[in-house]
Amino acid sequence: MAEAQQTTTAVNPCGGSSATTATTSTPNNDGAAPAQQGSIMGMLFPLLIFVLIFYFFIIRPQRKRDKQHNEMISAINRGDQIVTVGGFLGTVREVRDDTFQIEIAEGVRVRILKSAVQSKRAAQNNQASTTLEKSQEAAS
């Protein structure tokens, strides 16, 4: 093994100089293999795991919600009560290709996009009136 001495001089910011001696060894080629780099598969494996987690926890549930929302919108008919994303409650009076005409108050009708529907309300008024009629029939 051959060793070489190397002298470096560092300049002190205060104006002085100091000499240091460092010993370095020259590389030898007597069969020692350098550390091997990771394979491309080893580098892509964590990325693949990240993509799978992203798909199953974010993309797939969002697609499921979108599908349910689109099915709910396509099932809305005339007379159904809906809630818009703006918070308005209304009764559907007319259904067109991409819009609904809803009545939000007595004689107040507005046209909204189908995508502006947040949810379909259960017909509580219909259930309440049916229950009231049944109770009146039972009392008679």
Disulfide bonds with the S-S distance in Angstrom:
none
